[in-house]
Amino acid sequence: MFFLKKLLSALVLPPLGPLLLVALGLLLLRRHPRMGKILAWGGLLAALLLVTPASVTPLVRGLEERFAPVDEARLRQADAILILGGGTRNYAPEFGGRTVNRLTLERLRYGARLARHSGLPVMVSGGSTRPSQTPEAVLMKAALEDDFGIPVKWMEARSRDTRENAELSAAALLPAGIRRIVLVTHAAHMERSVEAFEHAGFQVMPAPTANLAGPPDSNEGSVLLPSMNTAYAGWYAVHEWLGLLAYRLSR
């Protein structure tokens, strides 16, 4: 099921999803010209909307606007800091092979700041899709301890997605009396993460980082030129909205 979910995601998400719509539309042009044109132009429009700041910014803000930066004065009300993995870089010869990618590194940096400020113990969560690979949590622990000087007390190294992050972390922490957590992940990923971890039995203090949209009063959404950064933000936003929909339908 996990790999089927990943395959379906790749087929639906940009850039492949809109391109497949265009291709299907072109294939249908001869026999069903009206439907073919609708699909082809629809795919082209979707591709353009998902790289344009004016359309991508509202999609991202809808995910991020609920979660303000954590109040660091309240951190001691929690029992632990839990940092979610965001992926790995498979070829990093300067680090001896694999290491965390930039998404995970952004989360680790903020988690390290909160841990240093609060003195709370830290858990990292993230597994691997291949048994032969080093689990993400092991790489996260190495980065936190070697690069940031923050000790890691717990590792959850078997999860493959956000739901498993929550369920397997709960299996390790709840029996030890760790229920109130500071949850560190990207702002756009926070809504789905909070739902999963609260459903698993935690009391969650959200600690979002790395907002993809600018501040609410900025005029970034008025910029019309597509960019590589906006394309990434568009992909991330669609991924999270679809993840929220799938999560809520399966509960």
Contacts in CASP RR format, 6 or more apart in sequence:
PFRMAT RR
TARGET T0000
AUTHOR 0000-0000-0000
METHOD contacts of the structure
MODEL  1
MFFLKKLLSALVLPPLGPLLLVALGLLLLRRHPRMGKILAWGGLLAALLL
VTPASVTPLVRGLEERFAPVDEARLRQADAILILGGGTRNYAPEFGGRTV
NRLTLERLRYGARLARHSGLPVMVSGGSTRPSQTPEAVLMKAALEDDFGI
PVKWMEARSRDTRENAELSAAALLPAGIRRIVLVTHAAHMERSVEAFEHA
GFQVMPAPTANLAGPPDSNEGSVLLPSMNTAYAGWYAVHEWLGLLAYRLS
R
2 129 0 8 1.000
2 160 0 8 1.000
2 161 0 8 1.000
3 129 0 8 1.000
5 161 0 8 1.000
5 246 0 8 1.000
9 239 0 8 1.000
9 242 0 8 1.000
10 16 0 8 1.000
11 17 0 8 1.000
11 20 0 8 1.000
12 242 0 8 1.000
13 235 0 8 1.000
13 238 0 8 1.000
13 239 0 8 1.000
13 242 0 8 1.000
14 46 0 8 1.000
14 47 0 8 1.000
14 50 0 8 1.000
14 51 0 8 1.000
14 231 0 8 1.000
14 234 0 8 1.000
14 235 0 8 1.000
14 238 0 8 1.000
15 47 0 8 1.000
15 231 0 8 1.000
15 235 0 8 1.000
17 43 0 8 1.000
17 46 0 8 1.000
18 42 0 8 1.000
18 43 0 8 1.000
18 44 0 8 1.000
18 46 0 8 1.000
18 47 0 8 1.000
18 50 0 8 1.000
19 43 0 8 1.000
19 47 0 8 1.000
21 39 0 8 1.000
21 40 0 8 1.000
21 42 0 8 1.000
21 43 0 8 1.000
21 46 0 8 1.000
22 39 0 8 1.000
22 40 0 8 1.000
22 42 0 8 1.000
22 43 0 8 1.000
22 44 0 8 1.000
22 47 0 8 1.000
24 36 0 8 1.000
24 39 0 8 1.000
24 40 0 8 1.000
25 35 0 8 1.000
25 36 0 8 1.000
25 37 0 8 1.000
25 38 0 8 1.000
25 39 0 8 1.000
25 40 0 8 1.000
26 36 0 8 1.000
26 40 0 8 1.000
27 36 0 8 1.000
28 35 0 8 1.000
28 36 0 8 1.000
28 39 0 8 1.000
29 36 0 8 1.000
29 37 0 8 1.000
29 40 0 8 1.000
48 226 0 8 1.000
49 55 0 8 1.000
49 56 0 8 1.000
50 56 0 8 1.000
50 231 0 8 1.000
50 234 0 8 1.000
50 235 0 8 1.000
50 238 0 8 1.000
51 226 0 8 1.000
51 227 0 8 1.000
51 230 0 8 1.000
51 231 0 8 1.000
51 234 0 8 1.000
52 224 0 8 1.000
52 225 0 8 1.000
52 226 0 8 1.000
52 230 0 8 1.000
53 220 0 8 1.000
53 221 0 8 1.000
53 222 0 8 1.000
53 223 0 8 1.000
53 224 0 8 1.000
53 225 0 8 1.000
53 226 0 8 1.000
53 227 0 8 1.000
53 230 0 8 1.000
54 221 0 8 1.000
54 222 0 8 1.000
54 223 0 8 1.000
54 224 0 8 1.000
56 230 0 8 1.000
56 233 0 8 1.000
56 234 0 8 1.000
56 237 0 8 1.000
57 213 0 8 1.000
57 214 0 8 1.000
57 220 0 8 1.000
57 221 0 8 1.000
59 234 0 8 1.000
59 237 0 8 1.000
59 238 0 8 1.000
59 241 0 8 1.000
60 188 0 8 1.000
60 212 0 8 1.000
60 213 0 8 1.000
60 233 0 8 1.000
60 234 0 8 1.000
60 236 0 8 1.000
60 237 0 8 1.000
61 213 0 8 1.000
61 216 0 8 1.000
63 187 0 8 1.000
63 188 0 8 1.000
63 189 0 8 1.000
63 190 0 8 1.000
63 191 0 8 1.000
63 237 0 8 1.000
63 240 0 8 1.000
63 241 0 8 1.000
64 187 0 8 1.000
64 188 0 8 1.000
64 190 0 8 1.000
64 208 0 8 1.000
64 211 0 8 1.000
64 212 0 8 1.000
64 213 0 8 1.000
65 216 0 8 1.000
66 190 0 8 1.000
66 191 0 8 1.000
67 187 0 8 1.000
67 190 0 8 1.000
67 191 0 8 1.000
67 206 0 8 1.000
67 208 0 8 1.000
68 208 0 8 1.000
69 207 0 8 1.000
69 208 0 8 1.000
70 114 0 8 1.000
70 182 0 8 1.000
70 205 0 8 1.000
70 206 0 8 1.000
70 207 0 8 1.000
70 208 0 8 1.000
72 114 0 8 1.000
72 117 0 8 1.000
72 118 0 8 1.000
74 205 0 8 1.000
75 114 0 8 1.000
75 117 0 8 1.000
75 118 0 8 1.000
75 120 0 8 1.000
75 182 0 8 1.000
75 205 0 8 1.000
76 118 0 8 1.000
76 120 0 8 1.000
77 180 0 8 1.000
77 205 0 8 1.000
78 118 0 8 1.000
78 120 0 8 1.000
78 180 0 8 1.000
78 181 0 8 1.000
78 182 0 8 1.000
78 205 0 8 1.000
79 120 0 8 1.000
79 121 0 8 1.000
79 177 0 8 1.000
79 178 0 8 1.000
79 179 0 8 1.000
79 180 0 8 1.000
79 181 0 8 1.000
80 120 0 8 1.000
80 121 0 8 1.000
80 122 0 8 1.000
80 123 0 8 1.000
80 153 0 8 1.000
80 154 0 8 1.000
80 173 0 8 1.000
80 178 0 8 1.000
80 180 0 8 1.000
80 181 0 8 1.000
80 182 0 8 1.000
81 111 0 8 1.000
81 114 0 8 1.000
81 115 0 8 1.000
81 118 0 8 1.000
81 120 0 8 1.000
81 121 0 8 1.000
81 122 0 8 1.000
81 123 0 8 1.000
81 181 0 8 1.000
81 182 0 8 1.000
81 184 0 8 1.000
81 207 0 8 1.000
82 122 0 8 1.000
82 123 0 8 1.000
82 124 0 8 1.000
82 125 0 8 1.000
82 169 0 8 1.000
82 173 0 8 1.000
82 181 0 8 1.000
82 182 0 8 1.000
82 183 0 8 1.000
82 184 0 8 1.000
82 197 0 8 1.000
83 107 0 8 1.000
83 108 0 8 1.000
83 111 0 8 1.000
83 122 0 8 1.000
83 123 0 8 1.000
83 124 0 8 1.000
83 125 0 8 1.000
83 140 0 8 1.000
83 144 0 8 1.000
83 184 0 8 1.000
83 185 0 8 1.000
84 107 0 8 1.000
84 125 0 8 1.000
84 126 0 8 1.000
84 162 0 8 1.000
84 165 0 8 1.000
84 183 0 8 1.000
84 184 0 8 1.000
84 185 0 8 1.000
84 189 0 8 1.000
84 193 0 8 1.000
85 100 0 8 1.000
85 103 0 8 1.000
85 104 0 8 1.000
85 107 0 8 1.000
85 124 0 8 1.000
85 125 0 8 1.000
85 126 0 8 1.000
85 136 0 8 1.000
85 137 0 8 1.000
85 140 0 8 1.000
85 165 0 8 1.000
85 185 0 8 1.000
86 100 0 8 1.000
86 101 0 8 1.000
86 103 0 8 1.000
86 104 0 8 1.000
86 107 0 8 1.000
86 126 0 8 1.000
86 136 0 8 1.000
86 185 0 8 1.000
86 186 0 8 1.000
87 100 0 8 1.000
87 101 0 8 1.000
87 103 0 8 1.000
87 104 0 8 1.000
87 136 0 8 1.000
88 98 0 8 1.000
88 99 0 8 1.000
88 100 0 8 1.000
88 101 0 8 1.000
88 104 0 8 1.000
88 133 0 8 1.000
88 136 0 8 1.000
88 139 0 8 1.000
89 98 0 8 1.000
89 99 0 8 1.000
89 100 0 8 1.000
89 101 0 8 1.000
89 102 0 8 1.000
90 97 0 8 1.000
90 98 0 8 1.000
91 97 0 8 1.000
91 98 0 8 1.000
92 98 0 8 1.000
92 99 0 8 1.000
98 133 0 8 1.000
98 134 0 8 1.000
98 139 0 8 1.000
99 139 0 8 1.000
99 142 0 8 1.000
99 143 0 8 1.000
100 108 0 8 1.000
100 136 0 8 1.000
100 139 0 8 1.000
100 140 0 8 1.000
100 143 0 8 1.000
103 186 0 8 1.000
103 210 0 8 1.000
104 136 0 8 1.000
104 139 0 8 1.000
104 140 0 8 1.000
104 143 0 8 1.000
105 143 0 8 1.000
106 186 0 8 1.000
106 209 0 8 1.000
106 210 0 8 1.000
107 184 0 8 1.000
107 185 0 8 1.000
107 186 0 8 1.000
107 209 0 8 1.000
107 210 0 8 1.000
108 124 0 8 1.000
108 140 0 8 1.000
108 143 0 8 1.000
108 144 0 8 1.000
108 148 0 8 1.000
109 148 0 8 1.000
109 209 0 8 1.000
110 184 0 8 1.000
110 207 0 8 1.000
110 209 0 8 1.000
110 210 0 8 1.000
111 122 0 8 1.000
111 150 0 8 1.000
111 184 0 8 1.000
111 207 0 8 1.000
111 209 0 8 1.000
112 144 0 8 1.000
112 148 0 8 1.000
112 149 0 8 1.000
112 150 0 8 1.000
114 120 0 8 1.000
114 182 0 8 1.000
114 184 0 8 1.000
114 207 0 8 1.000
115 122 0 8 1.000
115 150 0 8 1.000
116 150 0 8 1.000
118 182 0 8 1.000
120 182 0 8 1.000
121 153 0 8 1.000
121 154 0 8 1.000
122 144 0 8 1.000
122 150 0 8 1.000
122 151 0 8 1.000
122 152 0 8 1.000
122 153 0 8 1.000
122 154 0 8 1.000
123 152 0 8 1.000
123 153 0 8 1.000
123 154 0 8 1.000
123 155 0 8 1.000
123 156 0 8 1.000
123 169 0 8 1.000
123 172 0 8 1.000
123 173 0 8 1.000
123 181 0 8 1.000
124 137 0 8 1.000
124 140 0 8 1.000
124 141 0 8 1.000
124 144 0 8 1.000
124 152 0 8 1.000
124 154 0 8 1.000
124 155 0 8 1.000
124 156 0 8 1.000
125 137 0 8 1.000
125 155 0 8 1.000
125 156 0 8 1.000
125 159 0 8 1.000
125 165 0 8 1.000
125 168 0 8 1.000
125 169 0 8 1.000
126 135 0 8 1.000
126 136 0 8 1.000
126 137 0 8 1.000
126 140 0 8 1.000
126 156 0 8 1.000
126 157 0 8 1.000
126 158 0 8 1.000
126 159 0 8 1.000
126 165 0 8 1.000
127 135 0 8 1.000
127 136 0 8 1.000
127 137 0 8 1.000
127 156 0 8 1.000
127 157 0 8 1.000
127 158 0 8 1.000
127 159 0 8 1.000
127 160 0 8 1.000
128 134 0 8 1.000
128 135 0 8 1.000
128 136 0 8 1.000
128 157 0 8 1.000
128 160 0 8 1.000
129 160 0 8 1.000
135 155 0 8 1.000
135 157 0 8 1.000
135 158 0 8 1.000
136 157 0 8 1.000
137 155 0 8 1.000
137 156 0 8 1.000
137 157 0 8 1.000
138 155 0 8 1.000
138 157 0 8 1.000
140 152 0 8 1.000
140 155 0 8 1.000
141 152 0 8 1.000
141 155 0 8 1.000
144 150 0 8 1.000
144 151 0 8 1.000
144 152 0 8 1.000
145 151 0 8 1.000
145 152 0 8 1.000
154 172 0 8 1.000
154 173 0 8 1.000
156 165 0 8 1.000
156 168 0 8 1.000
156 169 0 8 1.000
156 172 0 8 1.000
158 164 0 8 1.000
158 168 0 8 1.000
159 165 0 8 1.000
159 167 0 8 1.000
159 168 0 8 1.000
159 169 0 8 1.000
162 189 0 8 1.000
162 192 0 8 1.000
162 193 0 8 1.000
162 196 0 8 1.000
163 196 0 8 1.000
163 247 0 8 1.000
165 193 0 8 1.000
165 196 0 8 1.000
165 197 0 8 1.000
166 193 0 8 1.000
166 196 0 8 1.000
166 197 0 8 1.000
166 199 0 8 1.000
166 200 0 8 1.000
166 202 0 8 1.000
167 196 0 8 1.000
167 200 0 8 1.000
169 197 0 8 1.000
169 200 0 8 1.000
169 202 0 8 1.000
170 197 0 8 1.000
170 200 0 8 1.000
170 201 0 8 1.000
170 202 0 8 1.000
173 179 0 8 1.000
173 181 0 8 1.000
173 202 0 8 1.000
174 201 0 8 1.000
174 202 0 8 1.000
179 201 0 8 1.000
179 202 0 8 1.000
179 203 0 8 1.000
180 202 0 8 1.000
180 203 0 8 1.000
180 205 0 8 1.000
181 197 0 8 1.000
181 202 0 8 1.000
181 203 0 8 1.000
181 204 0 8 1.000
181 205 0 8 1.000
182 205 0 8 1.000
182 207 0 8 1.000
183 190 0 8 1.000
183 193 0 8 1.000
183 194 0 8 1.000
183 197 0 8 1.000
183 202 0 8 1.000
183 204 0 8 1.000
183 205 0 8 1.000
183 206 0 8 1.000
183 207 0 8 1.000
184 207 0 8 1.000
184 209 0 8 1.000
185 193 0 8 1.000
185 208 0 8 1.000
185 209 0 8 1.000
186 208 0 8 1.000
186 209 0 8 1.000
186 210 0 8 1.000
186 212 0 8 1.000
186 236 0 8 1.000
187 208 0 8 1.000
187 209 0 8 1.000
187 210 0 8 1.000
187 211 0 8 1.000
187 212 0 8 1.000
188 211 0 8 1.000
188 212 0 8 1.000
188 236 0 8 1.000
188 237 0 8 1.000
188 240 0 8 1.000
189 240 0 8 1.000
190 206 0 8 1.000
190 208 0 8 1.000
191 240 0 8 1.000
191 244 0 8 1.000
192 240 0 8 1.000
192 243 0 8 1.000
192 244 0 8 1.000
192 247 0 8 1.000
193 206 0 8 1.000
194 204 0 8 1.000
194 206 0 8 1.000
195 244 0 8 1.000
195 247 0 8 1.000
195 248 0 8 1.000
196 247 0 8 1.000
197 204 0 8 1.000
198 204 0 8 1.000
199 251 0 8 1.000
212 232 0 8 1.000
212 233 0 8 1.000
212 236 0 8 1.000
212 237 0 8 1.000
213 220 0 8 1.000
213 233 0 8 1.000
214 220 0 8 1.000
END
